[in-house]
């Protein structure tokens, strides 16, 4: 089973406490994207990132000086978003690190697919960005089916904890033999289930920690998830969606 999650926009560099185990599998593609972004003007890069001047200036300088082989941080430590805060990999035991290294994959517009201990540098490039590198019109075209093929480990079971933006690059290539379960973390509003962004990110992080602590290898076992006030709702769930409500 592979668990897929989204990256976070905010990143840090930590080269002392944690050391990366390897380079990302799609390092050559990341180098190509680096060269393409370096060739952009500041205004073109800012338009690509759709951010304010402070963030654009920081990331423009990052790409101009970027070295993908030096001062690397393990991916799971590098991302600082809410999901990662609730996952709290800094306090994982060795068994929990072993578990996520085997089962968890981070989808990235820049790096493609990352294992938790792959060494990365801070960057900004969301999957929905209209990057025209490699004669493609966007990153979905740039990556094609590479990300799906990379996460296929033979058992063809995927637990989707990624946002729609990132799941899109996997969902398109799913085959009939695949079992893919998406987790929905929401609240009941009348006859509808409403999923709120921040709370869903918190729950996704907690789910990864829950699975790592229990070394879960069968997707059905996540039905026991009961953190942050969530409970599995069998009547609302299906073979493709597991619904957890507060």
C-alpha angles and dihedrals in degrees: 000000000000123000114207125201137172124250124242127244094227116070138176137198119237114169101155110055099034129037125200119244099209147347121271114273092236097048093133090057091049089052090053091051091047091055092047094051092045089058092057122096117243092257092049091051092047090051090050092052096039093214141123125278095262094056093040093052092049094050096040089057091045092057094045090056098031120141111180093198102051138067092012128180125201106259096237090055095041097063116079104186126128092264091057093045090057092044089054099195090176088078099041116132118234090260090053091050090050090051097051092042089058101038110022124082128181116212114218135183089214105035099027101215126008133192113216094254097044111122115245141170126221113274141153120226121126120205093243093055115122095238112169097196119139092020092293128126098224143358094268088062092041093057098034111170095335094103093049092048092049096054093047104104098172102267090076095217118137128182108201116213093150129110120258090256091062101031087059091073090057102033094061092062101042113130130211091258092058124098109208121175121189119202118223117197110190153123129254115250108180106304094340135085111225119200116200118206102229095042091047090053090051091050093048090055092048090049092056090050091047091053094045093050091052096035090229115196101166116070092217090066093070089072085085091067108129107160129127088019096297126141130186113255108208096184092057095042132085140182089278101038131042110197121205119187134192 
